[in-house]
């Protein structure tokens, strides 16, 4: 179940509650939204790190292929 679906269901429950139960539902909704925002930020940072590493690995791999090709004589050095 997605957090958005959970929040929607909790909002429906919150509408029918009174007093402390209503406040607790509201707090839980706020906590879930905050947690979702935190996870989204963390995933974006992680994705950026992975993409940067993949780009670096691609560059290293291309350099390796070029060096091996030149050393073996299958490609000429420019």
N, CA, C and O atoms as a Maestro MAE file, in Angstrom:
{
 s_m_m2io_version
 :::
 2.0.0
}

f_m_ct {
 s_m_title
 :::
 protein
 m_atom[312] {
  # First column is atom index #
  i_m_mmod_type
  r_m_x_coord
  r_m_y_coord
  r_m_z_coord
  i_m_residue_number
  s_m_chain_name
  s_m_pdb_residue_name
  s_m_pdb_atom_name
  i_m_atomic_number
  :::
  1 25 0.852 -1.172 0.000 1 A "UNK " " N  " 7
  2 3 0.000 0.000 0.000 1 A "UNK " " CA " 6
  3 2 0.898 1.235 0.000 1 A "UNK " " C  " 6
  4 15 1.894 1.291 0.721 1 A "UNK " " O  " 8
  5 25 0.540 2.203 -0.802 2 A "UNK " " N  " 7
  6 3 1.294 3.447 -0.889 2 A "UNK " " CA " 6
  7 2 0.940 4.353 0.281 2 A "UNK " " C  " 6
  8 15 -0.152 4.269 0.843 2 A "UNK " " O  " 8
  9 25 1.876 5.214 0.637 3 A "UNK " " N  " 7
  10 3 1.655 6.137 1.752 3 A "UNK " " CA " 6
  11 2 0.472 7.048 1.473 3 A "UNK " " C  " 6
  12 15 -0.291 7.380 2.381 3 A "UNK " " O  " 8
  13 25 0.320 7.446 0.230 4 A "UNK " " N  " 7
  14 3 -0.795 8.327 -0.144 4 A "UNK " " CA " 6
  15 2 -2.134 7.640 0.129 4 A "UNK " " C  " 6
  16 15 -3.085 8.286 0.568 4 A "UNK " " O  " 8
  17 25 -2.208 6.347 -0.128 5 A "UNK " " N  " 7
  18 3 -3.438 5.602 0.142 5 A "UNK " " CA " 6
  19 2 -3.689 5.501 1.643 5 A "UNK " " C  " 6
  20 15 -4.820 5.628 2.112 5 A "UNK " " O  " 8
  21 25 -2.615 5.270 2.379 6 A "UNK " " N  " 7
  22 3 -2.715 5.192 3.839 6 A "UNK " " CA " 6
  23 2 -3.214 6.517 4.418 6 A "UNK " " C  " 6
  24 15 -4.098 6.535 5.275 6 A "UNK " " O  " 8
  25 25 -2.645 7.611 3.947 7 A "UNK " " N  " 7
  26 3 -3.040 8.933 4.423 7 A "UNK " " CA " 6
  27 2 -4.516 9.176 4.106 7 A "UNK " " C  " 6
  28 15 -5.254 9.696 4.943 7 A "UNK " " O  " 8
  29 25 -4.942 8.806 2.910 8 A "UNK " " N  " 7
  30 3 -6.346 8.991 2.534 8 A "UNK " " CA " 6
  31 2 -7.277 8.226 3.484 8 A "UNK " " C  " 6
  32 15 -8.291 8.765 3.927 8 A "UNK " " O  " 8
  33 25 -6.938 6.993 3.790 9 A "UNK " " N  " 7
  34 3 -7.768 6.184 4.699 9 A "UNK " " CA " 6
  35 2 -7.772 6.780 6.105 9 A "UNK " " C  " 6
  36 15 -8.803 6.811 6.777 9 A "UNK " " O  " 8
  37 25 -6.600 7.253 6.540 10 A "UNK " " N  " 7
  38 3 -6.528 7.868 7.868 10 A "UNK " " CA " 6
  39 2 -7.343 9.160 7.925 10 A "UNK " " C  " 6
  40 15 -7.947 9.469 8.952 10 A "UNK " " O  " 8
  41 25 -7.360 9.907 6.836 11 A "UNK " " N  " 7
  42 3 -8.168 11.123 6.792 11 A "UNK " " CA " 6
  43 2 -9.657 10.791 6.909 11 A "UNK " " C  " 6
  44 15 -10.411 11.529 7.542 11 A "UNK " " O  " 8
  45 25 -10.077 9.682 6.297 12 A "UNK " " N  " 7
  46 3 -11.475 9.257 6.414 12 A "UNK " " CA " 6
  47 2 -11.799 8.890 7.862 12 A "UNK " " C  " 6
  48 15 -12.869 9.223 8.369 12 A "UNK " " O  " 8
  49 25 -10.877 8.208 8.514 13 A "UNK " " N  " 7
  50 3 -11.072 7.842 9.922 13 A "UNK " " CA " 6
  51 2 -11.080 9.095 10.785 13 A "UNK " " C  " 6
  52 15 -11.901 9.228 11.692 13 A "UNK " " O  " 8
  53 25 -10.158 10.015 10.499 14 A "UNK " " N  " 7
  54 3 -10.037 11.256 11.268 14 A "UNK " " CA " 6
  55 2 -11.344 12.059 11.245 14 A "UNK " " C  " 6
  56 15 -11.729 12.662 12.247 14 A "UNK " " O  " 8
  57 25 -12.019 12.060 10.088 15 A "UNK " " N  " 7
  58 3 -13.275 12.799 9.955 15 A "UNK " " CA " 6
  59 2 -14.345 12.279 10.908 15 A "UNK " " C  " 6
  60 15 -15.217 13.035 11.337 15 A "UNK " " O  " 8
  61 25 -14.281 10.992 11.240 16 A "UNK " " N  " 7
  62 3 -15.311 10.374 12.081 16 A "UNK " " CA " 6
  63 2 -14.932 10.352 13.557 16 A "UNK " " C  " 6
  64 15 -15.739 9.956 14.398 16 A "UNK " " O  " 8
  65 25 -13.715 10.774 13.878 17 A "UNK " " N  " 7
  66 3 -13.234 10.748 15.261 17 A "UNK " " CA " 6
  67 2 -13.430 12.100 15.930 17 A "UNK " " C  " 6
  68 15 -13.650 13.121 15.278 17 A "UNK " " O  " 8
  69 25 -13.343 12.067 17.250 18 A "UNK " " N  " 7
  70 3 -13.427 13.287 18.041 18 A "UNK " " CA " 6
  71 2 -12.330 13.258 19.091 18 A "UNK " " C  " 6
  72 15 -11.789 12.201 19.419 18 A "UNK " " O  " 8
  73 25 -12.014 14.420 19.606 19 A "UNK " " N  " 7
  74 3 -11.105 14.529 20.739 19 A "UNK " " CA " 6
  75 2 -9.699 14.017 20.456 19 A "UNK " " C  " 6
  76 15 -9.096 14.305 19.422 19 A "UNK " " O  " 8
  77 25 -9.203 13.241 21.425 20 A "UNK " " N  " 7
  78 3 -7.824 12.752 21.380 20 A "UNK " " CA " 6
  79 2 -7.579 11.844 20.177 20 A "UNK " " C  " 6
  80 15 -6.509 11.905 19.571 20 A "UNK " " O  " 8
  81 25 -8.546 11.007 19.823 21 A "UNK " " N  " 7
  82 3 -8.387 10.100 18.674 21 A "UNK " " CA " 6
  83 2 -8.188 10.891 17.385 21 A "UNK " " C  " 6
  84 15 -7.383 10.512 16.535 21 A "UNK " " O  " 8
  85 25 -8.922 11.985 17.245 22 A "UNK " " N  " 7
  86 3 -8.793 12.840 16.056 22 A "UNK " " CA " 6
  87 2 -7.398 13.469 16.005 22 A "UNK " " C  " 6
  88 15 -6.768 13.510 14.949 22 A "UNK " " O  " 8
  89 25 -6.925 13.956 17.146 23 A "UNK " " N  " 7
  90 3 -5.600 14.556 17.226 23 A "UNK " " CA " 6
  91 2 -4.513 13.523 16.902 23 A "UNK " " C  " 6
  92 15 -3.539 13.829 16.216 23 A "UNK " " O  " 8
  93 25 -4.695 12.302 17.403 24 A "UNK " " N  " 7
  94 3 -3.712 11.242 17.150 24 A "UNK " " CA " 6
  95 2 -3.665 10.879 15.659 24 A "UNK " " C  " 6
  96 15 -2.588 10.654 15.108 24 A "UNK " " O  " 8
  97 25 -4.825 10.825 15.017 25 A "UNK " " N  " 7
  98 3 -4.880 10.551 13.573 25 A "UNK " " CA " 6
  99 2 -4.183 11.661 12.799 25 A "UNK " " C  " 6
  100 15 -3.415 11.399 11.873 25 A "UNK " " O  " 8
  101 25 -4.455 12.902 13.187 26 A "UNK " " N  " 7
  102 3 -3.823 14.040 12.531 26 A "UNK " " CA " 6
  103 2 -2.304 13.993 12.661 26 A "UNK " " C  " 6
  104 15 -1.581 14.258 11.701 26 A "UNK " " O  " 8
  105 25 -1.829 13.653 13.858 27 A "UNK " " N  " 7
  106 3 -0.389 13.552 14.099 27 A "UNK " " CA " 6
  107 2 0.213 12.421 13.266 27 A "UNK " " C  " 6
  108 15 1.296 12.573 12.701 27 A "UNK " " O  " 8
  109 25 -0.482 11.296 13.190 28 A "UNK " " N  " 7
  110 3 -0.009 10.165 12.409 28 A "UNK " " CA " 6
  111 2 0.065 10.519 10.921 28 A "UNK " " C  " 6
  112 15 1.020 10.147 10.239 28 A "UNK " " O  " 8
  113 25 -0.926 11.226 10.429 29 A "UNK " " N  " 7
  114 3 -0.928 11.678 9.031 29 A "UNK " " CA " 6
  115 2 0.277 12.584 8.780 29 A "UNK " " C  " 6
  116 15 0.989 12.417 7.790 29 A "UNK " " O  " 8
  117 25 0.500 13.544 9.680 30 A "UNK " " N  " 7
  118 3 1.647 14.447 9.530 30 A "UNK " " CA " 6
  119 2 2.970 13.672 9.536 30 A "UNK " " C  " 6
  120 15 3.863 13.955 8.737 30 A "UNK " " O  " 8
  121 25 3.089 12.699 10.437 31 A "UNK " " N  " 7
  122 3 4.316 11.891 10.524 31 A "UNK " " CA " 6
  123 2 4.543 11.087 9.244 31 A "UNK " " C  " 6
  124 15 5.671 10.981 8.762 31 A "UNK " " O  " 8
  125 25 3.465 10.520 8.698 32 A "UNK " " N  " 7
  126 3 3.590 9.747 7.461 32 A "UNK " " CA " 6
  127 2 4.017 10.623 6.287 32 A "UNK " " C  " 6
  128 15 4.852 10.217 5.479 32 A "UNK " " O  " 8
  129 25 3.456 11.799 6.193 33 A "UNK " " N  " 7
  130 3 3.821 12.720 5.117 33 A "UNK " " CA " 6
  131 2 5.285 13.146 5.268 33 A "UNK " " C  " 6
  132 15 6.027 13.204 4.287 33 A "UNK " " O  " 8
  133 25 5.686 13.439 6.494 34 A "UNK " " N  " 7
  134 3 7.080 13.824 6.745 34 A "UNK " " CA " 6
  135 2 8.036 12.681 6.384 34 A "UNK " " C  " 6
  136 15 9.075 12.913 5.765 34 A "UNK " " O  " 8
  137 25 7.689 11.461 6.767 35 A "UNK " " N  " 7
  138 3 8.506 10.289 6.455 35 A "UNK " " CA " 6
  139 2 8.604 10.084 4.937 35 A "UNK " " C  " 6
  140 15 9.678 9.781 4.417 35 A "UNK " " O  " 8
  141 25 7.500 10.246 4.246 36 A "UNK " " N  " 7
  142 3 7.490 10.096 2.792 36 A "UNK " " CA " 6
  143 2 8.396 11.138 2.132 36 A "UNK " " C  " 6
  144 15 9.130 10.823 1.195 36 A "UNK " " O  " 8
  145 25 8.344 12.358 2.616 37 A "UNK " " N  " 7
  146 3 9.203 13.410 2.076 37 A "UNK " " CA " 6
  147 2 10.680 13.093 2.340 37 A "UNK " " C  " 6
  148 15 11.533 13.314 1.480 37 A "UNK " " O  " 8
  149 25 10.968 12.579 3.520 38 A "UNK " " N  " 7
  150 3 12.342 12.198 3.871 38 A "UNK " " CA " 6
  151 2 12.838 11.083 2.942 38 A "UNK " " C  " 6
  152 15 13.955 11.153 2.430 38 A "UNK " " O  " 8
  153 25 12.023 10.075 2.730 39 A "UNK " " N  " 7
  154 3 12.406 8.969 1.846 39 A "UNK " " CA " 6
  155 2 12.613 9.444 0.413 39 A "UNK " " C  " 6
  156 15 13.547 9.004 -0.258 39 A "UNK " " O  " 8
  157 25 11.759 10.331 -0.056 40 A "UNK " " N  " 7
  158 3 11.883 10.872 -1.409 40 A "UNK " " CA " 6
  159 2 13.207 11.607 -1.571 40 A "UNK " " C  " 6
  160 15 13.904 11.421 -2.568 40 A "UNK " " O  " 8
  161 25 13.554 12.437 -0.599 41 A "UNK " " N  " 7
  162 3 14.819 13.170 -0.634 41 A "UNK " " CA " 6
  163 2 15.998 12.209 -0.621 41 A "UNK " " C  " 6
  164 15 16.952 12.376 -1.380 41 A "UNK " " O  " 8
  165 25 15.931 11.212 0.236 42 A "UNK " " N  " 7
  166 3 17.011 10.230 0.342 42 A "UNK " " CA " 6
  167 2 17.169 9.446 -0.968 42 A "UNK " " C  " 6
  168 15 18.292 9.185 -1.398 42 A "UNK " " O  " 8
  169 25 16.069 9.076 -1.592 43 A "UNK " " N  " 7
  170 3 16.124 8.335 -2.850 43 A "UNK " " CA " 6
  171 2 16.718 9.184 -3.964 43 A "UNK " " C  " 6
  172 15 17.478 8.675 -4.788 43 A "UNK " " O  " 8
  173 25 16.383 10.472 -4.004 44 A "UNK " " N  " 7
  174 3 16.936 11.364 -5.019 44 A "UNK " " CA " 6
  175 2 18.448 11.465 -4.874 44 A "UNK " " C  " 6
  176 15 19.177 11.405 -5.863 44 A "UNK " " O  " 8
  177 25 18.921 11.621 -3.627 45 A "UNK " " N  " 7
  178 3 20.363 11.708 -3.379 45 A "UNK " " CA " 6
  179 2 21.061 10.414 -3.790 45 A "UNK " " C  " 6
  180 15 22.115 10.439 -4.425 45 A "UNK " " O  " 8
  181 25 20.463 9.290 -3.421 46 A "UNK " " N  " 7
  182 3 21.040 7.992 -3.750 46 A "UNK " " CA " 6
  183 2 21.071 7.785 -5.255 46 A "UNK " " C  " 6
  184 15 22.063 7.298 -5.797 46 A "UNK " " O  " 8
  185 25 19.992 8.153 -5.929 47 A "UNK " " N  " 7
  186 3 19.930 8.009 -7.388 47 A "UNK " " CA " 6
  187 2 21.021 8.831 -8.060 47 A "UNK " " C  " 6
  188 15 21.669 8.360 -8.994 47 A "UNK " " O  " 8
  189 25 21.228 10.069 -7.587 48 A "UNK " " N  " 7
  190 3 22.265 10.925 -8.156 48 A "UNK " " CA " 6
  191 2 23.642 10.298 -7.974 48 A "UNK " " C  " 6
  192 15 24.463 10.332 -8.890 48 A "UNK " " O  " 8
  193 25 23.904 9.721 -6.787 49 A "UNK " " N  " 7
  194 3 25.195 9.079 -6.528 49 A "UNK " " CA " 6
  195 2 25.397 7.882 -7.456 49 A "UNK " " C  " 6
  196 15 26.486 7.684 -7.995 49 A "UNK " " O  " 8
  197 25 24.358 7.097 -7.637 50 A "UNK " " N  " 7
  198 3 24.450 5.911 -8.494 50 A "UNK " " CA " 6
  199 2 24.703 6.322 -9.941 50 A "UNK " " C  " 6
  200 15 25.530 5.717 -10.624 50 A "UNK " " O  " 8
  201 25 23.999 7.342 -10.407 51 A "UNK " " N  " 7
  202 3 24.179 7.807 -11.788 51 A "UNK " " CA " 6
  203 2 25.593 8.327 -11.995 51 A "UNK " " C  " 6
  204 15 26.222 8.024 -13.009 51 A "UNK " " O  " 8
  205 25 26.102 9.111 -11.040 52 A "UNK " " N  " 7
  206 3 27.471 9.628 -11.149 52 A "UNK " " CA " 6
  207 2 28.478 8.483 -11.199 52 A "UNK " " C  " 6
  208 15 29.420 8.516 -11.991 52 A "UNK " " O  " 8
  209 25 28.282 7.469 -10.352 53 A "UNK " " N  " 7
  210 3 29.202 6.337 -10.335 53 A "UNK " " CA " 6
  211 2 29.139 5.557 -11.644 53 A "UNK " " C  " 6
  212 15 30.165 5.111 -12.156 53 A "UNK " " O  " 8
  213 25 27.940 5.396 -12.179 54 A "UNK " " N  " 7
  214 3 27.791 4.688 -13.453 54 A "UNK " " CA " 6
  215 2 28.486 5.450 -14.578 54 A "UNK " " C  " 6
  216 15 29.126 4.845 -15.438 54 A "UNK " " O  " 8
  217 25 28.359 6.791 -14.569 55 A "UNK " " N  " 7
  218 3 29.027 7.596 -15.590 55 A "UNK " " CA " 6
  219 2 30.537 7.448 -15.474 55 A "UNK " " C  " 6
  220 15 31.234 7.337 -16.482 55 A "UNK " " O  " 8
  221 25 31.042 7.448 -14.245 56 A "UNK " " N  " 7
  222 3 32.480 7.282 -14.021 56 A "UNK " " CA " 6
  223 2 32.918 5.900 -14.484 56 A "UNK " " C  " 6
  224 15 33.950 5.759 -15.140 56 A "UNK " " O  " 8
  225 25 32.141 4.886 -14.144 57 A "UNK " " N  " 7
  226 3 32.468 3.515 -14.554 57 A "UNK " " CA " 6
  227 2 32.468 3.390 -16.075 57 A "UNK " " C  " 6
  228 15 33.330 2.720 -16.645 57 A "UNK " " O  " 8
  229 25 31.498 4.038 -16.735 58 A "UNK " " N  " 7
  230 3 31.435 4.010 -18.203 58 A "UNK " " CA " 6
  231 2 32.686 4.632 -18.806 58 A "UNK " " C  " 6
  232 15 33.273 4.087 -19.740 58 A "UNK " " O  " 8
  233 25 33.097 5.797 -18.255 59 A "UNK " " N  " 7
  234 3 34.303 6.461 -18.752 59 A "UNK " " CA " 6
  235 2 35.530 5.573 -18.555 59 A "UNK " " C  " 6
  236 15 36.358 5.445 -19.456 59 A "UNK " " O  " 8
  237 25 35.647 4.958 -17.371 60 A "UNK " " N  " 7
  238 3 36.782 4.073 -17.090 60 A "UNK " " CA " 6
  239 2 36.774 2.875 -18.029 60 A "UNK " " C  " 6
  240 15 37.827 2.446 -18.501 60 A "UNK " " O  " 8
  241 25 35.600 2.337 -18.300 61 A "UNK " " N  " 7
  242 3 35.494 1.168 -19.164 61 A "UNK " " CA " 6
  243 2 35.895 1.513 -20.600 61 A "UNK " " C  " 6
  244 15 36.584 0.736 -21.261 61 A "UNK " " O  " 8
  245 25 35.464 2.677 -21.073 62 A "UNK " " N  " 7
  246 3 35.821 3.110 -22.426 62 A "UNK " " CA " 6
  247 2 37.332 3.321 -22.524 62 A "UNK " " C  " 6
  248 15 37.959 2.917 -23.504 62 A "UNK " " O  " 8
  249 25 37.913 3.956 -21.504 63 A "UNK " " N  " 7
  250 3 39.368 4.143 -21.492 63 A "UNK " " CA " 6
  251 2 40.089 2.798 -21.516 63 A "UNK " " C  " 6
  252 15 41.085 2.634 -22.221 63 A "UNK " " O  " 8
  253 25 39.586 1.848 -20.751 64 A "UNK " " N  " 7
  254 3 40.178 0.509 -20.713 64 A "UNK " " CA " 6
  255 2 40.115 -0.148 -22.100 64 A "UNK " " C  " 6
  256 15 41.099 -0.717 -22.572 64 A "UNK " " O  " 8
  257 25 38.948 -0.061 -22.739 65 A "UNK " " N  " 7
  258 3 38.798 -0.658 -24.067 65 A "UNK " " CA " 6
  259 2 39.742 -0.006 -25.080 65 A "UNK " " C  " 6
  260 15 40.355 -0.692 -25.898 65 A "UNK " " O  " 8
  261 25 39.852 1.300 -25.019 66 A "UNK " " N  " 7
  262 3 40.750 2.005 -25.939 66 A "UNK " " CA " 6
  263 2 42.194 1.559 -25.714 66 A "UNK " " C  " 6
  264 15 42.913 1.274 -26.673 66 A "UNK " " O  " 8
  265 25 42.617 1.497 -24.462 67 A "UNK " " N  " 7
  266 3 43.989 1.097 -24.149 67 A "UNK " " CA " 6
  267 2 44.261 -0.325 -24.631 67 A "UNK " " C  " 6
  268 15 45.300 -0.598 -25.232 67 A "UNK " " O  " 8
  269 25 43.326 -1.221 -24.363 68 A "UNK " " N  " 7
  270 3 43.505 -2.612 -24.795 68 A "UNK " " CA " 6
  271 2 43.537 -2.716 -26.320 68 A "UNK " " C  " 6
  272 15 44.321 -3.481 -26.882 68 A "UNK " " O  " 8
  273 25 42.684 -1.943 -26.978 69 A "UNK " " N  " 7
  274 3 42.659 -1.960 -28.439 69 A "UNK " " CA " 6
  275 2 43.953 -1.441 -29.038 69 A "UNK " " C  " 6
  276 15 44.451 -1.982 -30.025 69 A "UNK " " O  " 8
  277 25 44.494 -0.392 -28.439 70 A "UNK " " N  " 7
  278 3 45.767 0.168 -28.919 70 A "UNK " " CA " 6
  279 2 46.900 -0.811 -28.654 70 A "UNK " " C  " 6
  280 15 47.727 -1.069 -29.528 70 A "UNK " " O  " 8
  281 25 46.933 -1.364 -27.417 71 A "UNK " " N  " 7
  282 3 47.998 -2.312 -27.059 71 A "UNK " " CA " 6
  283 2 47.988 -3.554 -27.947 71 A "UNK " " C  " 6
  284 15 49.044 -4.077 -28.300 71 A "UNK " " O  " 8
  285 25 46.799 -4.022 -28.304 72 A "UNK " " N  " 7
  286 3 46.715 -5.245 -29.136 72 A "UNK " " CA " 6
  287 2 46.897 -4.954 -30.615 72 A "UNK " " C  " 6
  288 15 47.119 -5.858 -31.421 72 A "UNK " " O  " 8
  289 25 46.797 -3.663 -30.961 73 A "UNK " " N  " 7
  290 3 46.943 -3.301 -32.359 73 A "UNK " " CA " 6
  291 2 45.653 -3.371 -33.151 73 A "UNK " " C  " 6
  292 15 45.661 -3.159 -34.364 73 A "UNK " " O  " 8
  293 25 44.535 -3.667 -32.481 74 A "UNK " " N  " 7
  294 3 43.268 -3.744 -33.209 74 A "UNK " " CA " 6
  295 2 42.716 -2.361 -33.551 74 A "UNK " " C  " 6
  296 15 41.904 -2.231 -34.466 74 A "UNK " " O  " 8
  297 25 43.146 -1.332 -32.827 75 A "UNK " " N  " 7
  298 3 42.803 0.037 -33.210 75 A "UNK " " CA " 6
  299 2 44.093 0.877 -33.186 75 A "UNK " " C  " 6
  300 15 45.010 0.603 -32.412 75 A "UNK " " O  " 8
  301 25 44.140 1.888 -34.037 76 A "UNK " " N  " 7
  302 3 45.327 2.736 -34.104 76 A "UNK " " CA " 6
  303 2 45.221 3.906 -33.140 76 A "UNK " " C  " 6
  304 15 44.130 4.410 -32.874 76 A "UNK " " O  " 8
  305 25 46.360 4.330 -32.623 77 A "UNK " " N  " 7
  306 3 46.404 5.473 -31.709 77 A "UNK " " CA " 6
  307 2 46.331 6.753 -32.529 77 A "UNK " " C  " 6
  308 15 47.083 6.914 -33.490 77 A "UNK " " O  " 8
  309 25 45.460 7.638 -32.172 78 A "UNK " " N  " 7
  310 3 45.303 8.905 -32.926 78 A "UNK " " CA " 6
  311 2 46.279 9.946 -32.445 78 A "UNK " " C  " 6
  312 15 46.292 11.064 -32.959 78 A "UNK " " O  " 8
  :::
 }
 m_bond[311] {
  # First column is bond index #
  i_m_from
  i_m_to
  i_m_order
  :::
  1 1 2 1
  2 2 3 1
  3 3 4 2
  4 3 5 1
  5 5 6 1
  6 6 7 1
  7 7 8 2
  8 7 9 1
  9 9 10 1
  10 10 11 1
  11 11 12 2
  12 11 13 1
  13 13 14 1
  14 14 15 1
  15 15 16 2
  16 15 17 1
  17 17 18 1
  18 18 19 1
  19 19 20 2
  20 19 21 1
  21 21 22 1
  22 22 23 1
  23 23 24 2
  24 23 25 1
  25 25 26 1
  26 26 27 1
  27 27 28 2
  28 27 29 1
  29 29 30 1
  30 30 31 1
  31 31 32 2
  32 31 33 1
  33 33 34 1
  34 34 35 1
  35 35 36 2
  36 35 37 1
  37 37 38 1
  38 38 39 1
  39 39 40 2
  40 39 41 1
  41 41 42 1
  42 42 43 1
  43 43 44 2
  44 43 45 1
  45 45 46 1
  46 46 47 1
  47 47 48 2
  48 47 49 1
  49 49 50 1
  50 50 51 1
  51 51 52 2
  52 51 53 1
  53 53 54 1
  54 54 55 1
  55 55 56 2
  56 55 57 1
  57 57 58 1
  58 58 59 1
  59 59 60 2
  60 59 61 1
  61 61 62 1
  62 62 63 1
  63 63 64 2
  64 63 65 1
  65 65 66 1
  66 66 67 1
  67 67 68 2
  68 67 69 1
  69 69 70 1
  70 70 71 1
  71 71 72 2
  72 71 73 1
  73 73 74 1
  74 74 75 1
  75 75 76 2
  76 75 77 1
  77 77 78 1
  78 78 79 1
  79 79 80 2
  80 79 81 1
  81 81 82 1
  82 82 83 1
  83 83 84 2
  84 83 85 1
  85 85 86 1
  86 86 87 1
  87 87 88 2
  88 87 89 1
  89 89 90 1
  90 90 91 1
  91 91 92 2
  92 91 93 1
  93 93 94 1
  94 94 95 1
  95 95 96 2
  96 95 97 1
  97 97 98 1
  98 98 99 1
  99 99 100 2
  100 99 101 1
  101 101 102 1
  102 102 103 1
  103 103 104 2
  104 103 105 1
  105 105 106 1
  106 106 107 1
  107 107 108 2
  108 107 109 1
  109 109 110 1
  110 110 111 1
  111 111 112 2
  112 111 113 1
  113 113 114 1
  114 114 115 1
  115 115 116 2
  116 115 117 1
  117 117 118 1
  118 118 119 1
  119 119 120 2
  120 119 121 1
  121 121 122 1
  122 122 123 1
  123 123 124 2
  124 123 125 1
  125 125 126 1
  126 126 127 1
  127 127 128 2
  128 127 129 1
  129 129 130 1
  130 130 131 1
  131 131 132 2
  132 131 133 1
  133 133 134 1
  134 134 135 1
  135 135 136 2
  136 135 137 1
  137 137 138 1
  138 138 139 1
  139 139 140 2
  140 139 141 1
  141 141 142 1
  142 142 143 1
  143 143 144 2
  144 143 145 1
  145 145 146 1
  146 146 147 1
  147 147 148 2
  148 147 149 1
  149 149 150 1
  150 150 151 1
  151 151 152 2
  152 151 153 1
  153 153 154 1
  154 154 155 1
  155 155 156 2
  156 155 157 1
  157 157 158 1
  158 158 159 1
  159 159 160 2
  160 159 161 1
  161 161 162 1
  162 162 163 1
  163 163 164 2
  164 163 165 1
  165 165 166 1
  166 166 167 1
  167 167 168 2
  168 167 169 1
  169 169 170 1
  170 170 171 1
  171 171 172 2
  172 171 173 1
  173 173 174 1
  174 174 175 1
  175 175 176 2
  176 175 177 1
  177 177 178 1
  178 178 179 1
  179 179 180 2
  180 179 181 1
  181 181 182 1
  182 182 183 1
  183 183 184 2
  184 183 185 1
  185 185 186 1
  186 186 187 1
  187 187 188 2
  188 187 189 1
  189 189 190 1
  190 190 191 1
  191 191 192 2
  192 191 193 1
  193 193 194 1
  194 194 195 1
  195 195 196 2
  196 195 197 1
  197 197 198 1
  198 198 199 1
  199 199 200 2
  200 199 201 1
  201 201 202 1
  202 202 203 1
  203 203 204 2
  204 203 205 1
  205 205 206 1
  206 206 207 1
  207 207 208 2
  208 207 209 1
  209 209 210 1
  210 210 211 1
  211 211 212 2
  212 211 213 1
  213 213 214 1
  214 214 215 1
  215 215 216 2
  216 215 217 1
  217 217 218 1
  218 218 219 1
  219 219 220 2
  220 219 221 1
  221 221 222 1
  222 222 223 1
  223 223 224 2
  224 223 225 1
  225 225 226 1
  226 226 227 1
  227 227 228 2
  228 227 229 1
  229 229 230 1
  230 230 231 1
  231 231 232 2
  232 231 233 1
  233 233 234 1
  234 234 235 1
  235 235 236 2
  236 235 237 1
  237 237 238 1
  238 238 239 1
  239 239 240 2
  240 239 241 1
  241 241 242 1
  242 242 243 1
  243 243 244 2
  244 243 245 1
  245 245 246 1
  246 246 247 1
  247 247 248 2
  248 247 249 1
  249 249 250 1
  250 250 251 1
  251 251 252 2
  252 251 253 1
  253 253 254 1
  254 254 255 1
  255 255 256 2
  256 255 257 1
  257 257 258 1
  258 258 259 1
  259 259 260 2
  260 259 261 1
  261 261 262 1
  262 262 263 1
  263 263 264 2
  264 263 265 1
  265 265 266 1
  266 266 267 1
  267 267 268 2
  268 267 269 1
  269 269 270 1
  270 270 271 1
  271 271 272 2
  272 271 273 1
  273 273 274 1
  274 274 275 1
  275 275 276 2
  276 275 277 1
  277 277 278 1
  278 278 279 1
  279 279 280 2
  280 279 281 1
  281 281 282 1
  282 282 283 1
  283 283 284 2
  284 283 285 1
  285 285 286 1
  286 286 287 1
  287 287 288 2
  288 287 289 1
  289 289 290 1
  290 290 291 1
  291 291 292 2
  292 291 293 1
  293 293 294 1
  294 294 295 1
  295 295 296 2
  296 295 297 1
  297 297 298 1
  298 298 299 1
  299 299 300 2
  300 299 301 1
  301 301 302 1
  302 302 303 1
  303 303 304 2
  304 303 305 1
  305 305 306 1
  306 306 307 1
  307 307 308 2
  308 307 309 1
  309 309 310 1
  310 310 311 1
  311 311 312 2
  :::
 }
}
